[in-house]
Amino acid sequence: MPVPFTAEEMAARKRRLLAAMAERRLDGLLMFAQESDCWLTGYDSFGFCFFQCLYLGADGRVALLTRAPDLRQAQRTSNIADIRIWRDGEGADPTRDLKAMLADLGARGRLGVEFDSYGLTHFNGLRLQASLSGFAELVDASTLIPNLRATKSAEELVHVREAARLSDLADRAALAATAAGADEGEILAEMHHAIFAAGGDYPANEFIIGSGADALLCRYKSGRRRLAADDQLTLEFAGVSRHYHAAIMRTHVVGRPKPQHLAYHAAARAALAACEAELKPGRAAGEVFAAHARVFDAHGLARHRLNACGYSLGAKFTPSWMDPPMFYQSNAFVIAEGQVYFLHMILMDSDSGAAMCLGRTYLVGLHHAEPLNGANLDLAIK
């Protein structure tokens, strides 16, 4: 598929990045995060699991170094004209090919590097530093593009809203499939079917599903069970459109709820409202977390809450749909209009075995946050 954004949109992104590079006195940028590659050029691939690097010079020149399987991928999905291939083989060192490409492009001086990236392993990072030693000054620029990506354009928000629509379809499908005796695999299948049948994409990480004792888990794990007559089911999932994510988190009750389910849901709903009130331009991310902690702690639930209560969402690739910034204590990142966040209120009580989670995605407006999905915050009892 061609780049799903206008040429004007892509040119504006490039101008923003070049301006940010100039502020940091960078002569070039070496990108290893697939999210950066996609944001700047539209390039869509999971080939970042091998070595690849997208280069942007201060002069605006762009070049991609990748493997042969991604040549046509880049040609088809991106606006990159200069695509170079490093060859697989015994003793291959693509960082030497990168040095040759940079020399050919006249890249010298102070080069920013996305060191904090799934696309650059420690092994290849060491080789990169060795290959470019004496050739250029390498400086960490890992936060440069993530900070730019946090604020979405009008064209991006079209896909964010579509992702939110898809997440609501999956939410309804999950609720309809949840009942005593239902298999977790069937519930997952209905959720994925709702998204894919409506034109959605794969998420950047697995949907989280757990019932019974596993409802207290915050990560996906393999293995399935059927819901009991009295049970609990925790789900965390996202609708995805062109890699843009909109997430929802829920705990549903099957049969008779425990007293904790009712009390914890009321606390989670109050905490979500408090965080939503702080989610506005000019607030720091740490202030959102402080609202979460304040409400839960006032309910005597400090032991059962987590140390973060959400994060930014955008166009993300495996292995995680989480984007910075994250809402945790004293995070000074300043929230701005046009940013998209997932707020999740998570209570995991190992003493009673009760779980309660409530979360949805928001768009930060000029004066307040707009919920994009999960309109019904009532506790579902099936």
Secondary structure as a PSIPRED ss2 file (coil, helix, strand):
# PSIPRED VFORMAT (PSIPRED V4.0)

   1 M C   1.000  0.000  0.000
   2 P C   1.000  0.000  0.000
   3 V C   1.000  0.000  0.000
   4 P C   1.000  0.000  0.000
   5 F C   1.000  0.000  0.000
   6 T C   1.000  0.000  0.000
   7 A H   0.000  1.000  0.000
   8 E H   0.000  1.000  0.000
   9 E H   0.000  1.000  0.000
  10 M H   0.000  1.000  0.000
  11 A H   0.000  1.000  0.000
  12 A H   0.000  1.000  0.000
  13 R H   0.000  1.000  0.000
  14 K H   0.000  1.000  0.000
  15 R H   0.000  1.000  0.000
  16 R H   0.000  1.000  0.000
  17 L H   0.000  1.000  0.000
  18 L H   0.000  1.000  0.000
  19 A H   0.000  1.000  0.000
  20 A H   0.000  1.000  0.000
  21 M H   0.000  1.000  0.000
  22 A H   0.000  1.000  0.000
  23 E H   0.000  1.000  0.000
  24 R C   1.000  0.000  0.000
  25 R C   1.000  0.000  0.000
  26 L C   1.000  0.000  0.000
  27 D C   1.000  0.000  0.000
  28 G E   0.000  0.000  1.000
  29 L E   0.000  0.000  1.000
  30 L E   0.000  0.000  1.000
  31 M E   0.000  0.000  1.000
  32 F C   1.000  0.000  0.000
  33 A C   1.000  0.000  0.000
  34 Q H   0.000  1.000  0.000
  35 E H   0.000  1.000  0.000
  36 S H   0.000  1.000  0.000
  37 D H   0.000  1.000  0.000
  38 C H   0.000  1.000  0.000
  39 W H   0.000  1.000  0.000
  40 L H   0.000  1.000  0.000
  41 T H   0.000  1.000  0.000
  42 G C   1.000  0.000  0.000
  43 Y C   1.000  0.000  0.000
  44 D C   1.000  0.000  0.000
  45 S C   1.000  0.000  0.000
  46 F C   1.000  0.000  0.000
  47 G H   0.000  1.000  0.000
  48 F H   0.000  1.000  0.000
  49 C H   0.000  1.000  0.000
  50 F C   1.000  0.000  0.000
  51 F C   1.000  0.000  0.000
  52 Q C   1.000  0.000  0.000
  53 C E   0.000  0.000  1.000
  54 L E   0.000  0.000  1.000
  55 Y E   0.000  0.000  1.000
  56 L E   0.000  0.000  1.000
  57 G E   0.000  0.000  1.000
  58 A C   1.000  0.000  0.000
  59 D C   1.000  0.000  0.000
  60 G C   1.000  0.000  0.000
  61 R C   1.000  0.000  0.000
  62 V E   0.000  0.000  1.000
  63 A E   0.000  0.000  1.000
  64 L E   0.000  0.000  1.000
  65 L E   0.000  0.000  1.000
  66 T E   0.000  0.000  1.000
  67 R C   1.000  0.000  0.000
  68 A H   0.000  1.000  0.000
  69 P H   0.000  1.000  0.000
  70 D H   0.000  1.000  0.000
  71 L H   0.000  1.000  0.000
  72 R H   0.000  1.000  0.000
  73 Q H   0.000  1.000  0.000
  74 A H   0.000  1.000  0.000
  75 Q H   0.000  1.000  0.000
  76 R H   0.000  1.000  0.000
  77 T H   0.000  1.000  0.000
  78 S C   1.000  0.000  0.000
  79 N C   1.000  0.000  0.000
  80 I C   1.000  0.000  0.000
  81 A C   1.000  0.000  0.000
  82 D C   1.000  0.000  0.000
  83 I E   0.000  0.000  1.000
  84 R E   0.000  0.000  1.000
  85 I E   0.000  0.000  1.000
  86 W C   1.000  0.000  0.000
  87 R C   1.000  0.000  0.000
  88 D C   1.000  0.000  0.000
  89 G C   1.000  0.000  0.000
  90 E C   1.000  0.000  0.000
  91 G C   1.000  0.000  0.000
  92 A C   1.000  0.000  0.000
  93 D C   1.000  0.000  0.000
  94 P H   0.000  1.000  0.000
  95 T H   0.000  1.000  0.000
  96 R H   0.000  1.000  0.000
  97 D H   0.000  1.000  0.000
  98 L H   0.000  1.000  0.000
  99 K H   0.000  1.000  0.000
 100 A H   0.000  1.000  0.000
 101 M H   0.000  1.000  0.000
 102 L H   0.000  1.000  0.000
 103 A H   0.000  1.000  0.000
 104 D H   0.000  1.000  0.000
 105 L H   0.000  1.000  0.000
 106 G C   1.000  0.000  0.000
 107 A C   1.000  0.000  0.000
 108 R C   1.000  0.000  0.000
 109 G C   1.000  0.000  0.000
 110 R E   0.000  0.000  1.000
 111 L E   0.000  0.000  1.000
 112 G E   0.000  0.000  1.000
 113 V E   0.000  0.000  1.000
 114 E C   1.000  0.000  0.000
 115 F C   1.000  0.000  0.000
 116 D C   1.000  0.000  0.000
 117 S C   1.000  0.000  0.000
 118 Y C   1.000  0.000  0.000
 119 G C   1.000  0.000  0.000
 120 L C   1.000  0.000  0.000
 121 T C   1.000  0.000  0.000
 122 H H   0.000  1.000  0.000
 123 F H   0.000  1.000  0.000
 124 N H   0.000  1.000  0.000
 125 G H   0.000  1.000  0.000
 126 L H   0.000  1.000  0.000
 127 R H   0.000  1.000  0.000
 128 L H   0.000  1.000  0.000
 129 Q H   0.000  1.000  0.000
 130 A H   0.000  1.000  0.000
 131 S H   0.000  1.000  0.000
 132 L H   0.000  1.000  0.000
 133 S C   1.000  0.000  0.000
 134 G C   1.000  0.000  0.000
 135 F C   1.000  0.000  0.000
 136 A C   1.000  0.000  0.000
 137 E E   0.000  0.000  1.000
 138 L E   0.000  0.000  1.000
 139 V E   0.000  0.000  1.000
 140 D E   0.000  0.000  1.000
 141 A C   1.000  0.000  0.000
 142 S C   1.000  0.000  0.000
 143 T C   1.000  0.000  0.000
 144 L H   0.000  1.000  0.000
 145 I H   0.000  1.000  0.000
 146 P H   0.000  1.000  0.000
 147 N H   0.000  1.000  0.000
 148 L H   0.000  1.000  0.000
 149 R H   0.000  1.000  0.000
 150 A C   1.000  0.000  0.000
 151 T E   0.000  0.000  1.000
 152 K C   1.000  0.000  0.000
 153 S C   1.000  0.000  0.000
 154 A H   0.000  1.000  0.000
 155 E H   0.000  1.000  0.000
 156 E H   0.000  1.000  0.000
 157 L H   0.000  1.000  0.000
 158 V H   0.000  1.000  0.000
 159 H H   0.000  1.000  0.000
 160 V H   0.000  1.000  0.000
 161 R H   0.000  1.000  0.000
 162 E H   0.000  1.000  0.000
 163 A H   0.000  1.000  0.000
 164 A H   0.000  1.000  0.000
 165 R H   0.000  1.000  0.000
 166 L H   0.000  1.000  0.000
 167 S H   0.000  1.000  0.000
 168 D H   0.000  1.000  0.000
 169 L H   0.000  1.000  0.000
 170 A H   0.000  1.000  0.000
 171 D H   0.000  1.000  0.000
 172 R H   0.000  1.000  0.000
 173 A H   0.000  1.000  0.000
 174 A H   0.000  1.000  0.000
 175 L H   0.000  1.000  0.000
 176 A H   0.000  1.000  0.000
 177 A H   0.000  1.000  0.000
 178 T C   1.000  0.000  0.000
 179 A C   1.000  0.000  0.000
 180 A C   1.000  0.000  0.000
 181 G C   1.000  0.000  0.000
 182 A C   1.000  0.000  0.000
 183 D E   0.000  0.000  1.000
 184 E H   0.000  1.000  0.000
 185 G H   0.000  1.000  0.000
 186 E H   0.000  1.000  0.000
 187 I H   0.000  1.000  0.000
 188 L H   0.000  1.000  0.000
 189 A H   0.000  1.000  0.000
 190 E H   0.000  1.000  0.000
 191 M H   0.000  1.000  0.000
 192 H H   0.000  1.000  0.000
 193 H H   0.000  1.000  0.000
 194 A H   0.000  1.000  0.000
 195 I H   0.000  1.000  0.000
 196 F H   0.000  1.000  0.000
 197 A H   0.000  1.000  0.000
 198 A C   1.000  0.000  0.000
 199 G C   1.000  0.000  0.000
 200 G C   1.000  0.000  0.000
 201 D C   1.000  0.000  0.000
 202 Y C   1.000  0.000  0.000
 203 P C   1.000  0.000  0.000
 204 A C   1.000  0.000  0.000
 205 N C   1.000  0.000  0.000
 206 E C   1.000  0.000  0.000
 207 F C   1.000  0.000  0.000
 208 I E   0.000  0.000  1.000
 209 I E   0.000  0.000  1.000
 210 G E   0.000  0.000  1.000
 211 S E   0.000  0.000  1.000
 212 G H   0.000  1.000  0.000
 213 A H   0.000  1.000  0.000
 214 D H   0.000  1.000  0.000
 215 A H   0.000  1.000  0.000
 216 L H   0.000  1.000  0.000
 217 L C   1.000  0.000  0.000
 218 C C   1.000  0.000  0.000
 219 R C   1.000  0.000  0.000
 220 Y C   1.000  0.000  0.000
 221 K C   1.000  0.000  0.000
 222 S C   1.000  0.000  0.000
 223 G C   1.000  0.000  0.000
 224 R C   1.000  0.000  0.000
 225 R C   1.000  0.000  0.000
 226 R E   0.000  0.000  1.000
 227 L C   1.000  0.000  0.000
 228 A C   1.000  0.000  0.000
 229 A C   1.000  0.000  0.000
 230 D C   1.000  0.000  0.000
 231 D E   0.000  0.000  1.000
 232 Q E   0.000  0.000  1.000
 233 L E   0.000  0.000  1.000
 234 T E   0.000  0.000  1.000
 235 L E   0.000  0.000  1.000
 236 E E   0.000  0.000  1.000
 237 F E   0.000  0.000  1.000
 238 A E   0.000  0.000  1.000
 239 G E   0.000  0.000  1.000
 240 V E   0.000  0.000  1.000
 241 S E   0.000  0.000  1.000
 242 R C   1.000  0.000  0.000
 243 H C   1.000  0.000  0.000
 244 Y E   0.000  0.000  1.000
 245 H E   0.000  0.000  1.000
 246 A E   0.000  0.000  1.000
 247 A E   0.000  0.000  1.000
 248 I E   0.000  0.000  1.000
 249 M E   0.000  0.000  1.000
 250 R E   0.000  0.000  1.000
 251 T E   0.000  0.000  1.000
 252 H E   0.000  0.000  1.000
 253 V E   0.000  0.000  1.000
 254 V E   0.000  0.000  1.000
 255 G C   1.000  0.000  0.000
 256 R C   1.000  0.000  0.000
 257 P C   1.000  0.000  0.000
 258 K C   1.000  0.000  0.000
 259 P H   0.000  1.000  0.000
 260 Q H   0.000  1.000  0.000
 261 H H   0.000  1.000  0.000
 262 L H   0.000  1.000  0.000
 263 A H   0.000  1.000  0.000
 264 Y H   0.000  1.000  0.000
 265 H H   0.000  1.000  0.000
 266 A H   0.000  1.000  0.000
 267 A H   0.000  1.000  0.000
 268 A H   0.000  1.000  0.000
 269 R H   0.000  1.000  0.000
 270 A H   0.000  1.000  0.000
 271 A H   0.000  1.000  0.000
 272 L H   0.000  1.000  0.000
 273 A H   0.000  1.000  0.000
 274 A H   0.000  1.000  0.000
 275 C H   0.000  1.000  0.000
 276 E H   0.000  1.000  0.000
 277 A H   0.000  1.000  0.000
 278 E H   0.000  1.000  0.000
 279 L C   1.000  0.000  0.000
 280 K C   1.000  0.000  0.000
 281 P C   1.000  0.000  0.000
 282 G C   1.000  0.000  0.000
 283 R C   1.000  0.000  0.000
 284 A E   0.000  0.000  1.000
 285 A H   0.000  1.000  0.000
 286 G H   0.000  1.000  0.000
 287 E H   0.000  1.000  0.000
 288 V H   0.000  1.000  0.000
 289 F H   0.000  1.000  0.000
 290 A H   0.000  1.000  0.000
 291 A H   0.000  1.000  0.000
 292 H H   0.000  1.000  0.000
 293 A H   0.000  1.000  0.000
 294 R H   0.000  1.000  0.000
 295 V H   0.000  1.000  0.000
 296 F H   0.000  1.000  0.000
 297 D H   0.000  1.000  0.000
 298 A H   0.000  1.000  0.000
 299 H C   1.000  0.000  0.000
 300 G C   1.000  0.000  0.000
 301 L C   1.000  0.000  0.000
 302 A C   1.000  0.000  0.000
 303 R C   1.000  0.000  0.000
 304 H C   1.000  0.000  0.000
 305 R E   0.000  0.000  1.000
 306 L C   1.000  0.000  0.000
 307 N C   1.000  0.000  0.000
 308 A E   0.000  0.000  1.000
 309 C E   0.000  0.000  1.000
 310 G E   0.000  0.000  1.000
 311 Y E   0.000  0.000  1.000
 312 S E   0.000  0.000  1.000
 313 L C   1.000  0.000  0.000
 314 G C   1.000  0.000  0.000
 315 A E   0.000  0.000  1.000
 316 K C   1.000  0.000  0.000
 317 F C   1.000  0.000  0.000
 318 T C   1.000  0.000  0.000
 319 P C   1.000  0.000  0.000
 320 S C   1.000  0.000  0.000
 321 W C   1.000  0.000  0.000
 322 M C   1.000  0.000  0.000
 323 D E   0.000  0.000  1.000
 324 P E   0.000  0.000  1.000
 325 P E   0.000  0.000  1.000
 326 M E   0.000  0.000  1.000
 327 F E   0.000  0.000  1.000
 328 Y E   0.000  0.000  1.000
 329 Q C   1.000  0.000  0.000
 330 S C   1.000  0.000  0.000
 331 N C   1.000  0.000  0.000
 332 A C   1.000  0.000  0.000
 333 F C   1.000  0.000  0.000
 334 V E   0.000  0.000  1.000
 335 I C   1.000  0.000  0.000
 336 A C   1.000  0.000  0.000
 337 E C   1.000  0.000  0.000
 338 G C   1.000  0.000  0.000
 339 Q E   0.000  0.000  1.000
 340 V E   0.000  0.000  1.000
 341 Y E   0.000  0.000  1.000
 342 F E   0.000  0.000  1.000
 343 L E   0.000  0.000  1.000
 344 H E   0.000  0.000  1.000
 345 M E   0.000  0.000  1.000
 346 I E   0.000  0.000  1.000
 347 L E   0.000  0.000  1.000
 348 M E   0.000  0.000  1.000
 349 D E   0.000  0.000  1.000
 350 S C   1.000  0.000  0.000
 351 D C   1.000  0.000  0.000
 352 S C   1.000  0.000  0.000
 353 G C   1.000  0.000  0.000
 354 A E   0.000  0.000  1.000
 355 A E   0.000  0.000  1.000
 356 M E   0.000  0.000  1.000
 357 C E   0.000  0.000  1.000
 358 L E   0.000  0.000  1.000
 359 G E   0.000  0.000  1.000
 360 R E   0.000  0.000  1.000
 361 T E   0.000  0.000  1.000
 362 Y E   0.000  0.000  1.000
 363 L E   0.000  0.000  1.000
 364 V E   0.000  0.000  1.000
 365 G C   1.000  0.000  0.000
 366 L C   1.000  0.000  0.000
 367 H C   1.000  0.000  0.000
 368 H C   1.000  0.000  0.000
 369 A E   0.000  0.000  1.000
 370 E E   0.000  0.000  1.000
 371 P E   0.000  0.000  1.000
 372 L C   1.000  0.000  0.000
 373 N C   1.000  0.000  0.000
 374 G C   1.000  0.000  0.000
 375 A C   1.000  0.000  0.000
 376 N C   1.000  0.000  0.000
 377 L C   1.000  0.000  0.000
 378 D C   1.000  0.000  0.000
 379 L C   1.000  0.000  0.000
 380 A C   1.000  0.000  0.000
 381 I E   0.000  0.000  1.000
 382 K C   1.000  0.000  0.000
